[in-house]
Amino acid sequence: MYQDYREKNIHFYYVYKNLAHPEINGFVAPHTIEERLKHIAEFKKITRSQIPWLCDPLEGKLASALGNAPNGEFVIDPQGEVIRQRFWSNPETLRADLTEMIGTVENPTTPEQALPAFKMPRREIASGVVPRLKLPANLRPMPCQIQPSEFPAYAKLRAEATPGLFTQNGSGQLYLGVYLDPLYQVHWNNRAGNVLLQIQVADEMKISSVNLAGPSVTADADIDPRMFLVDWERKSSPDKSISVLLTYTVCDDAETFCQTISQKYEIEIRADRRLGSRPGIFMPSMFARVSDLDRDKNGLIEGSEFPAQQATLYLSHMDNNLDGVIDRNEVKAFMALFNHGRGFDSPHDDGKHPDDGKQ
């Protein structure tokens, strides 16, 4: 079936898309395509990898076309057809695929050769001096758009909210995190004051505090994120956006400039899973066996059927109608994203629920 591939070259590429876990290895989600290209250049320098990169546009067209897999792996034939697709990359299965298609090769490249071990450059600026907030487990990320400014986004806003914010009424919590972007090699100037946030919402929505100030830090300079958590309450349909004015003072590590900057953000009131999850919220390959969680075979995954402390993980990625359970259609829709060709390495490779066809 694959004999026609034997005389053809195989090309490998990395694809840069939305960061799955912003802040890991110091990378903060970029606001511009120029920043995204700088990330690629930095990673190529650090890893010394020779594999070329494809840069997805900020709107994520390529990632969306390929199913928004968190750590996807794809084999595409010369005609542009995706003939292998997995949502979690695995070097061993990829090697098996290529062996099946084109045969064995002498001196095969190892994963370590393809991507050598690397260490991120260490900065001399203080870190770990500002305690991190303990955040709710069910926060969902929201898109943040920065308004035009004469300065780069040295510090970047990340917004997350509990699910009720996206429904007609209710209450919950809003997380606002401010992260320095290491691309610019800057640090907080704590002598000049705290990081400030001013929040503006429509009259129908109430926020517990609209003027927020970061903690006072004894160190003159540091690079820790500033984290804020506020309560919200609303009795009407969702507003379109939340406005946040971010004010901060930074200096570059070489101490050639210090600048106080104000930049405005518009936060869209909608959850967007493509924005990834903060470090510590891991997206494991157990999703491939999600159908097995339906122990009573009633077509729903609910309550105690979720593994301990992992209900939020499943719900945040699969509960499309936000009703707190995962039904058969939501399982099948999620599976369909990744079941092209062989799909998951899973007992249910066809994407069907094990109870399909039974009444």
C-alpha positions, -999 to +999 in steps of 0.1 A: +000+000+000+029+023+008+053+012-019+051+045-037+067+062-007+099+043-008+116+065-033+104+097-018+121+119+008+105+124+042+106+158+057+101+165+094+087+198+108+078+213+141+047+234+142+045+264+165+010+269+177-007+283+208+014+274+239-002+243+256+013+254+289+022+290+290+051+299+314+068+265+311+105+271+304+098+308+307+078+311+275+048+335+278+021+334+251+030+360+224+007+388+213+022+393+178+035+371+150+069+388+154+070+376+190+060+341+179+089+341+154+113+352+181+102+323+202+111+299+174+145+315+170+151+313+207+141+277+209+162+267+179+192+284+195+187+267+229+180+232+215+204+232+186+178+212+167+181+211+129+144+203+122+127+233+106+097+250+121+064+260+106+048+290+124+010+289+127-007+323+124-020+338+157-055+329+148-044+292+148-056+282+113-032+253+110-038+240+145-076+242+140-074+224+107-054+196+124-079+192+153-063+214+180-044+185+194-024+195+225+007+176+215-002+164+181+016+142+157+007+140+120+020+121+090+009+138+057+013+121+023+026+138-009-010+146-019-016+165+013-037+139+030-033+132+067-027+095+070-018+093+106-030+116+134-026+114+171-034+139+198-003+129+218+030+125+201+050+093+207+084+086+191+079+048+192+046+048+174+058+073+149+088+050+141+064+021+137+043+041+113+073+051+092+086+016+091+053+003+079+052+030+052+087+030+038+106+001+055+135+001+079+165+023+077+201+020+088+213+040+118+178+054+127+177+088+144+169+086+181+145+110+198+175+124+218+193+132+185+162+148+170+158+171+201+189+172+223+185+178+260+186+215+268+186+240+297+170+274+297+195+302+303+196+312+340+188+348+348+204+366+378+173+385+387+155+373+419+126+348+415+105+328+439+101+358+463+064+364+456+041+337+469+017+322+443-020+322+448-039+290+453-063+291+424-096+273+418-093+241+398-120+248+374-107+281+359-110+284+321-088+307+300-103+337+280-088+356+251-071+389+260-065+415+233-040+443+240-048+477+226-022+495+205+007+509+225+040+527+218+057+500+240+060+463+236+040+441+259+069+436+283+042+422+307+013+402+295-021+396+310-037+362+313-074+359+322-093+329+335-127+325+351-149+299+367-175+284+342-205+304+355-191+336+339-200+322+305-237+315+314-266+337+319-262+345+356-245+334+387-213+341+406-177+329+407-141+340+405-120+358+380-082+352+378-059+379+363-022+370+360+005+393+349+036+376+335+068+392+323+078+381+289+115+368+290+118+378+253+125+413+265+148+405+294+131+429+318+123+428+355+099+445+378+112+477+394+097+473+428+112+506+441+089+524+416+057+509+430+034+479+426+018+464+396-017+480+393-049+467+376-080+488+370-110+467+360-140+481+342-172+461+336-208+468+326-233+479+353-250+445+352-219+428+366-203+434+399-166+428+408-154+425+444-126+449+437-120+470+406-087+485+417-060+460+424-024+464+435+003+437+435+021+428+467+049+450+481+082+431+476+113+437+497+136+428+467+144+458+445+138+437+414+122+403+406+106+384+377+078+366+395+042+368+381+017+390+398-015+371+405-050+385+413-082+367+422-115+386+425-152+376+430-178+384+404-216+383+404-241+389+376-279+386+373-281+391+335-268+377+303-230+377+298-213+410+289-192+411+258-159+420+274-141+431+305-116+460+302-084+460+323-058+488+325-025+474+334+002+497+349+037+486+358+073+497+359+101+476+343+138+479+338+159+459+313+184+434+329+213+455+315+199+485+334+199+507+303+163+518+307+134+519+332+099+527+321+065+530+337+039+517+312+001+516+310-015+492+286-052+484+281-066+449+275-100+437+264-110+403+278-136+384+258-161+367+280-158+333+265-137+302+273-110+293+247-093+259+253-067+267+227-051+291+251-037+261+271-034+256+308-010+270+333+019+247+345+007+220+369-025+214+349-014+186+327-032+171+297-023+134+297-029+106+272-056+091+294-081+110+273-077+082+248-096+059+272-122+084+283-151+061+272-140+035+298-149+060+326-187+053+319-188+024+343-226+021+345-229+023+307-256+049+308-240+071+281-229+097+307-196+103+326-206+120+358-199+124+395-178+096+410-170+081+376-143+108+372-109+098+386-101+115+419-093+152+415-095+150+377-131+159+370-122+194+361-095+182+336-121+162+317-149+187+319-128+217+308-119+199+275-150+179+267-181+194+285-192+215+256-226+225+270-212+232+305-238+209+323-212+192+345-213+158+328-199+144+296-224+126+274-218+102+245-220+128+218-193+149+236-171+119+238-176+110+202-170+147+191-138+148+211-126+114+197-134+125+161-108+153+164-080+128+166-093+096+150-081+101+114-066+068+101-053+048+130-061+076+155-056+070+192-036+041+205-067+032+223-091+002+228-117+022+209-097+033+178-129+039+158-140+066+182-172+048+191-185+045+226-182+009+238-219+008+244-229+022+210-257+003+193-272-010+225-305+002+239 
